[in-house]
Amino acid sequence: MQINQKIEIKKMLISIILVILFAVYAILRWNNESLAFEKAKQISDTKAYIRISGEPLLTRDFWTNARPAIYPLILKILQADLSSVSAFQSAFSILAWFILASSVAYSLTGFLRWMSFGPILVLSLDRHIAGWDVVILTESISLSLMVLFISGWIWLLKRWSVGKMIWLSLIAFLWAFSRDTNAWIIFFIAGLISLAVIFWGAKRQFVSLAVVFFVIFVASNLTASLGSRWVFPFQNVLAQRILTDQEALSFFSNCGMPITPELLRLAGGNAASEERAFFLDPALEPYRTWLYAHGKSCYIRWLFASPLQSLYQPFTDFAPLIAFENVNRFFPQRYEQILPWYAERLLYPKDALLSLWVLISIIAAIALAQKTWQSNPLWMIFVGLCLLIYPHLFIVWHGDTLGTPRHALGISVEFMLSFWLCVLLSLERVFLRLRVPNSVYSPEIWARDK
């Protein structure tokens, strides 16, 4: 009885410590960001979101417009009061990261609980994450939903239930409809779930989740097609990577694209060049007819025509995209970073990033081969994050040429979370082997320690 009481007291003390840490974190972050709420940053995309938010909610113009619907929905609910939107983004991010930090902490053993809680929260103070709360774009909401999505997976992997599945599916829907790229990640996850069931003995109930994720992807992709959201980024790629490449031009000519002097004049520009000539120049009407009929399918065939080149190209920008050194230019002047530079360098590595990714990928492969998630399901989260980094990078790099570092922000956060989960889980493995020498750390031992 005394032993049980000591365990309960210990758990209570840990919980109190975590609550105090969260309170300090929340106050520090809110006070820092609230100074910039009134001067939240807007860029050209902001106007599009505000315009869509003015459309009637239950109409096609709202759900199949030039931007995904979730952010305009938030703007509509908050009546496009940008100060309130910024405050909401900050509060939502604080809550999301608290849930993730708690989920990770309570998935680890012993001293690693309180040791992991703080670093996860401190990581979210980095400018690459916290700074977006005071920018009227989808980045803050998308990152917060991603963090809640990861937390939902941690929750579900501990013990399956229909309620948890519904909650995770809801978060997946919101995340997919906040940025079109996120829907592709949901699609890849559906594929990974299927592989896990077939090859790694995952429970068959997860197939139902894969089906739900696939439906979400199809719905998101349908609204993107109906809203022609792929056209503007495709024309950025066309201007900068296709019209400037003779081999690519030959391929697209064989694919039916009219190669005219008016089209070639736009080489090296972007979708808005020459006063939006791609969209408005009468001489380019045959090109536009081809674009809407065959442009997307032809581009996909182009990527498959030289698969090794298509697979390699994203690696050329891996380090600068992950580091995103120039992120401050998106923030309002009133926003000041909380973390000093040396703390950021520690929490958000900037050097040898490709080598670091290769290293944690090798560890993920070993974890996959050894089925380490049987000892702690959090290993599956780490492995999943590692497996998604490159597909996410591929979609972002080939999907557009403008604003690519901003579009790759989710990849950067996935990378950093996978890195720190790798560190924490490796420490737990060492700690538990020291506690249980000369034995394999089994699921039974893990359950007992919990």
C-alpha positions in Angstrom: 0.0 0.0 0.0 2.8 2.4 0.9 4.5 1.7 -2.4 1.3 2.5 -4.3 0.9 5.7 -2.4 4.5 6.7 -3.2 3.9 6.0 -6.9 0.7 8.1 -6.8 2.5 11.0 -5.0 5.3 10.8 -7.5 2.8 11.0 -10.4 1.1 13.9 -8.8 4.3 15.8 -8.3 5.3 15.2 -11.9 1.9 16.5 -13.0 2.2 19.6 -10.9 5.7 20.3 -12.3 4.3 20.0 -15.8 1.4 22.3 -15.1 3.8 24.9 -13.7 6.1 24.6 -16.7 3.2 25.0 -19.1 1.9 28.1 -17.2 5.3 29.7 -17.5 5.5 28.8 -21.2 2.0 30.0 -22.0 2.4 33.4 -20.3 5.8 34.0 -21.8 4.7 33.1 -25.3 1.3 35.0 -25.1 2.9 38.2 -23.7 5.6 38.1 -26.4 3.2 37.6 -29.3 0.4 39.8 -28.1 2.5 42.9 -28.7 2.2 42.2 -32.5 -1.5 41.2 -32.6 -2.7 44.7 -33.7 0.0 44.8 -36.5 -0.4 41.2 -37.7 1.5 40.8 -41.0 -0.4 40.5 -44.3 1.0 39.5 -47.7 -0.6 39.2 -51.1 -2.2 35.8 -50.3 -4.0 37.3 -47.3 -6.3 39.3 -49.6 -7.5 36.1 -51.3 -8.4 34.4 -47.9 -10.3 37.5 -46.8 -12.1 37.7 -50.1 -13.2 34.0 -49.9 -14.3 34.5 -46.3 -16.9 36.9 -47.6 -18.6 34.2 -49.7 -21.7 32.5 -48.3 -20.7 29.5 -46.3 -22.9 26.9 -47.9 -21.9 27.6 -51.5 -19.5 26.2 -54.0 -17.7 29.6 -54.2 -16.6 29.1 -50.5 -15.5 25.5 -50.6 -14.0 25.3 -54.1 -12.4 28.6 -54.5 -8.8 29.6 -55.2 -7.7 28.7 -51.6 -8.6 25.8 -49.3 -11.6 26.5 -47.1 -10.5 26.1 -43.4 -8.6 29.4 -43.1 -11.4 31.5 -44.8 -13.8 29.7 -42.4 -11.7 30.9 -39.4 -11.7 34.4 -40.9 -15.5 34.3 -41.3 -16.1 33.2 -37.8 -13.9 36.0 -36.4 -15.4 38.5 -38.9 -12.0 39.1 -40.5 -10.8 40.9 -37.5 -7.1 40.3 -38.1 -6.1 41.1 -34.5 -8.6 38.5 -33.2 -7.4 36.0 -35.9 -3.8 36.5 -34.7 -4.8 36.0 -31.1 -6.7 32.9 -32.0 -3.7 31.5 -33.8 -1.5 32.1 -30.8 -3.9 30.5 -28.3 -4.5 27.5 -30.6 -0.8 27.0 -31.1 -0.1 27.2 -27.4 -2.8 24.6 -26.7 -1.7 22.3 -29.5 1.9 22.2 -28.4 0.9 21.7 -24.8 -1.1 18.6 -25.9 1.8 17.3 -28.0 4.3 17.9 -25.1 2.0 16.1 -22.7 1.4 13.2 -25.1 5.2 12.7 -25.6 5.9 13.1 -21.9 3.4 10.5 -20.8 4.6 8.1 -23.5 8.1 8.0 -21.9 9.4 6.5 -18.7 10.7 7.9 -15.4 12.7 11.2 -15.5 12.2 11.4 -19.3 8.7 12.5 -18.7 9.5 15.9 -17.2 12.7 16.1 -19.2 10.9 15.8 -22.5 8.0 18.1 -21.7 10.0 21.3 -21.5 12.1 20.8 -24.6 9.0 20.1 -26.8 7.4 23.4 -25.5 10.7 25.3 -25.9 11.0 24.1 -29.5 7.6 25.7 -30.3 9.1 29.1 -29.1 11.4 29.1 -32.1 10.6 31.8 -34.6 10.0 29.2 -37.4 6.9 28.1 -35.4 5.8 30.9 -33.0 6.4 33.8 -35.5 3.6 32.6 -37.8 1.0 33.3 -35.1 1.2 37.0 -36.0 1.0 36.5 -39.8 -2.4 36.2 -41.5 -1.6 33.1 -43.5 -2.3 29.4 -43.1 1.1 28.5 -41.6 0.2 28.8 -37.9 -3.1 26.9 -38.2 -1.6 24.2 -40.4 1.3 23.6 -38.0 -1.0 23.5 -35.0 -3.3 21.0 -36.7 -0.3 18.9 -37.7 0.8 18.9 -34.0 -2.7 17.9 -32.9 -2.7 15.2 -35.6 0.6 13.7 -34.2 -0.8 13.9 -30.7 -4.0 12.1 -31.9 -1.8 9.3 -33.3 0.1 9.0 -30.0 -3.3 8.7 -28.2 -4.7 6.2 -30.7 -1.6 3.9 -30.8 -1.7 3.4 -27.0 -5.2 1.9 -27.3 -7.6 1.7 -30.3 -11.1 3.1 -29.9 -13.7 4.3 -32.3 -13.9 7.7 -30.5 -10.2 8.3 -30.9 -10.5 7.3 -34.6 -13.3 9.8 -35.1 -11.2 12.6 -33.4 -8.2 11.8 -35.5 -10.2 11.8 -38.7 -11.7 15.2 -37.8 -8.2 16.7 -37.2 -7.1 15.0 -40.5 -10.0 16.7 -42.4 -9.2 20.1 -40.9 -5.5 19.7 -41.6 -6.1 18.6 -45.2 -8.4 21.5 -46.0 -6.0 24.1 -44.5 -3.3 23.5 -47.2 -3.6 21.4 -50.3 -0.2 19.8 -49.7 -1.4 18.4 -46.4 -4.0 16.3 -48.2 -1.2 14.6 -50.1 0.5 13.8 -46.7 -2.8 12.3 -45.6 -2.8 10.2 -48.8 0.8 9.0 -48.1 -0.2 8.1 -44.5 -3.1 6.0 -45.8 -0.6 4.1 -47.9 1.7 3.6 -44.9 -1.2 2.3 -42.8 -2.0 -0.2 -45.5 1.7 -1.4 -45.7 1.8 -1.6 -41.9 -1.3 -3.9 -41.8 0.1 -6.1 -44.6 3.7 -6.4 -43.7 4.2 -5.3 -40.0 1.2 -6.9 -38.3 -0.7 -3.7 -37.5 -4.3 -4.2 -36.3 -6.8 -4.5 -39.1 -9.0 -1.8 -37.6 -6.4 0.7 -39.0 -7.6 -0.2 -42.5 -10.8 1.7 -41.8 -8.7 4.8 -40.9 -6.8 4.4 -44.1 -10.1 4.4 -46.0 -11.2 7.6 -44.2 -7.9 9.3 -45.0 -8.2 8.3 -48.7 -11.7 9.8 -48.8 -10.4 13.0 -47.3 -7.6 13.2 -49.9 -10.1 12.6 -52.7 -12.4 15.3 -51.4 -9.6 17.8 -51.0 -8.2 17.1 -54.4 -11.6 17.5 -55.9 -12.1 20.9 -54.4 -8.6 21.9 -55.5 -9.4 20.8 -59.1 -12.8 22.6 -59.1 -11.1 25.7 -57.8 -8.2 25.4 -60.2 -5.8 25.8 -57.3 -3.2 23.9 -59.2 -3.0 26.3 -62.1 -1.1 29.2 -60.6 1.7 27.1 -59.1 1.9 25.0 -62.2 2.5 28.1 -64.3 5.3 29.1 -61.9 6.9 25.8 -62.6 6.2 26.1 -66.3 7.8 29.6 -66.5 10.9 28.7 -64.5 11.7 25.1 -65.2 9.9 24.0 -68.4 10.1 27.0 -70.7 13.8 27.4 -69.9 14.6 23.7 -70.7 14.8 22.6 -74.3 14.3 18.9 -73.4 11.3 19.7 -71.3 9.9 21.9 -74.0 10.2 19.1 -76.5 8.3 16.7 -74.1 5.5 19.2 -73.5 5.3 19.9 -77.3 4.8 16.2 -77.9 2.2 16.3 -75.2 0.2 18.9 -77.2 1.2 22.2 -75.5 1.3 25.0 -78.2 4.8 26.3 -78.2 4.4 29.9 -79.4 6.6 33.1 -79.2 4.1 34.6 -76.8 4.5 31.6 -74.5 8.3 31.5 -74.8 8.4 35.2 -73.9 7.3 34.3 -70.4 10.3 32.0 -69.8 12.1 32.7 -66.5 9.2 34.7 -65.0 6.2 33.4 -63.0 2.5 33.0 -63.2 1.9 36.7 -62.7 4.5 38.0 -65.2 3.7 40.4 -68.0 0.5 41.6 -66.2 -0.8 38.1 -65.8 -0.3 37.2 -69.5 -0.7 33.5 -68.7 -4.3 34.2 -67.7 -5.2 37.2 -69.8 -3.2 37.4 -73.1 -5.6 36.6 -76.0 -2.7 35.1 -77.9 -2.3 32.4 -75.2 -5.9 31.2 -75.5 -4.9 27.9 -77.2 -2.3 27.3 -74.4 -5.0 27.9 -71.8 -7.3 25.4 -73.5 -4.6 22.8 -73.5 -3.7 23.7 -69.8 -7.1 22.9 -68.4 -7.5 19.8 -70.5 -4.1 18.2 -70.3 -1.7 20.3 -68.2 -1.8 18.4 -65.0 -1.6 14.9 -66.5 1.2 16.0 -68.8 3.3 17.4 -65.9 2.8 14.1 -64.0 4.0 12.2 -67.0 7.0 14.5 -67.3 8.0 13.7 -63.7 7.8 10.0 -64.4 9.6 10.3 -67.7 12.9 11.0 -65.9 12.3 9.4 -62.4 15.8 9.5 -61.1 16.1 13.2 -62.0 12.7 13.9 -60.4 13.6 12.1 -57.3 17.1 13.7 -57.0 16.2 17.3 -57.7 14.5 18.1 -54.3 17.7 17.1 -52.5 19.5 20.1 -54.1 17.5 22.4 -51.9 17.1 20.2 -48.8 19.3 22.2 -46.4 18.1 25.7 -47.3 14.5 24.6 -47.2 14.8 23.0 -43.8 16.8 25.8 -42.3 14.6 28.6 -43.8 17.1 31.2 -42.5 15.2 34.2 -44.1 11.9 33.5 -42.2 12.0 36.8 -40.4 11.0 38.7 -43.5 7.5 37.4 -43.1 7.0 38.7 -39.6 5.8 42.1 -38.5 8.3 44.5 -37.0 6.8 44.3 -33.6 7.4 40.6 -33.3 10.6 39.7 -31.4 12.0 36.2 -31.2 12.0 34.7 -27.7 14.8 32.3 -28.0 18.4 33.6 -28.2 20.4 32.5 -31.3 22.4 29.9 -29.4 19.2 28.1 -28.1 17.8 28.1 -31.6 21.0 26.5 -33.0 20.6 23.8 -30.4 16.9 23.1 -30.7 16.6 23.8 -34.5 19.8 22.5 -36.1 21.1 24.3 -39.1 24.3 22.4 -40.0 24.8 19.2 -41.9 21.0 18.8 -42.3 21.1 16.3 -45.1 23.6 14.1 -43.2 21.4 14.4 -40.1 18.4 13.3 -42.0 20.2 10.3 -43.4 21.3 9.4 -39.9 17.8 9.5 -38.3 16.4 7.7 -41.4 18.9 4.8 -40.8 17.8 4.7 -37.1 14.2 4.7 -38.3 14.9 1.8 -40.6 16.6 -0.1 -37.7 13.6 0.7 -35.5 11.3 -0.6 -38.2 13.2 -3.8 -38.6 13.4 -4.4 -34.8 9.7 -3.5 -34.3 10.6 -1.2 -31.5 7.1 0.2 -31.3 6.2 -3.0 -29.4 8.1 -1.6 -26.5 6.9 2.0 -26.9 4.3 3.0 -29.6 6.0 6.4 -29.7 8.6 4.8 -31.9 6.0 4.4 -34.6 5.4 8.2 -34.6 9.1 8.7 -35.0 9.3 6.2 -37.9 6.2 7.7 -39.5 7.6 11.2 -39.4 10.9 10.1 -40.9 9.1 8.3 -43.7 7.0 11.3 -44.6 9.8 13.9 -44.8 11.0 13.0 -48.4 7.5 12.5 -49.9 6.5 15.9 -48.4 9.6 17.5 -49.8 9.0 16.0 -53.3 5.4 17.4 -53.4 6.5 20.8 -52.3 9.6 21.1 -54.5 7.8 19.9 -57.7 4.6 21.7 -56.8 5.7 25.3 -57.1 8.8 27.5 -57.5 7.6 30.6 -55.6 7.6 30.7 -51.8 9.0 27.2 -51.6 10.7 27.7 -48.1 7.4 28.8 -46.7 5.6 25.9 -48.3 8.3 23.6 -46.8 7.7 24.8 -43.3 5.8 21.7 -42.3 8.7 19.5 -43.5 11.1 21.5 -41.4 8.9 21.0 -38.3 8.5 17.3 -39.1 12.2 17.0 -39.4 12.9 18.7 -36.0 10.2 16.7 -34.2 11.6 13.4 -35.7 15.1 14.4 -34.6 14.1 15.1 -31.0 11.8 12.1 -30.7 14.8 10.0 -31.9 17.0 11.6 -29.1 14.3 11.0 -26.4 13.5 7.5 -27.4 17.2 6.5 -27.7 17.7 7.9 -24.2 14.8 5.9 -22.9 16.1 2.7 -24.5 19.5 3.3 -22.8 17.9 4.2 -19.5 15.7 1.1 -19.4 18.5 -1.3 -20.4 20.5 0.1 -17.5 17.6 -0.6 -15.2 17.0 -4.1 -16.6 20.6 -5.3 -17.4 21.2 -8.3 -19.6 17.6 -8.5 -20.8 15.5 -7.4 -23.7 13.2 -4.5 -23.0 9.8 -6.1 -23.7 6.3 -4.7 -24.0 5.4 -6.2 -20.7 8.2 -4.3 -19.0 7.1 -1.1 -20.7 3.5 -1.6 -19.6 4.7 -2.2 -16.0 6.8 0.9 -16.0 3.8 2.9 -17.2 
